[in-house]
Amino acid sequence: MTQKVVVSLEAETGDRCVEFLRIDEDGFAFRECERGADAGWRKLPQRLPQVYPSYGLALEAAKGEVDWLRV
């Protein structure tokens, strides 16, 4: 399975982001990351990624799961 980050949305606080991934030709998924003490990003533990047929559907799903995206 090939995954490529196509969009990354960062929280205003600068300590969190959500990456949207293109998964092969199947669709899109997302994952939340946080900035570590070393200023690098690390993925937060989460369930297996759900694949959505469009970026718009993945964005709506992320807004339902990631509090700071709802603002």
C-alpha atoms as one frame of an Amber mdcrd trajectory, in Angstrom:
protein
   0.000   0.000   0.000   1.412   3.376  -1.056   0.670   6.383   1.138   1.520
   9.972   0.219   0.768  13.060   2.318  -1.194  15.450   0.101  -2.436  18.006
   2.671  -1.307  18.859   6.194  -3.400  21.119   8.434  -1.662  22.536  11.507
  -3.407  23.696  14.677  -3.059  27.377  15.586  -1.103  26.280  18.657   1.553
  24.710  16.403   1.700  21.504  18.415  -0.708  19.320  16.396  -1.425  18.616
  12.759  -3.613  16.342  10.703  -2.072  14.772   7.621  -4.302  13.665   4.772
  -2.924  10.779   2.800  -3.581   9.524  -0.700  -3.821   5.733  -0.406  -2.882
   4.122  -3.730  -5.787   4.809  -6.075  -8.319   3.738  -3.429  -8.934   7.078
  -1.742  -7.834   9.177   1.202  -7.129   8.680   4.898  -5.957  10.941   7.735
  -3.794  10.746  10.834  -3.173  13.164  13.665   0.387  14.034  14.688   1.940
  16.061  17.498   5.159  18.013  17.693   7.637  16.338  19.999  10.124  17.932
  22.369  12.776  17.666  19.631  10.548  19.778  17.294   9.894  16.738  15.082
   6.421  15.362  14.346   5.217  11.976  15.572   2.024  10.123  14.757  -0.461
   9.779  17.595  -1.652   6.254  18.352  -4.898   5.527  16.552  -6.934   2.782
  15.044  -6.261   1.440  11.567  -6.826   4.173   8.995 -10.224   4.292   7.349
 -10.035   4.911   3.600 -12.520   7.422   2.169 -13.345   7.775  -1.536 -12.616
  11.535  -1.552 -10.555  14.128   0.291 -13.785  15.930   1.256 -15.152  12.853
   3.011 -11.825  12.282   4.789 -11.857  15.928   5.937 -15.408  15.628   7.290
 -14.459  12.431   9.148 -11.367  14.123  10.614 -13.501  17.035  11.839 -15.667
  14.501  13.647 -12.678  12.975  15.438 -10.171  15.802  15.952 -11.486  18.497
  18.321  -9.327  21.398  17.150 -10.435  20.932  13.511 -14.039  21.752  14.482
 -13.230  25.379  15.249
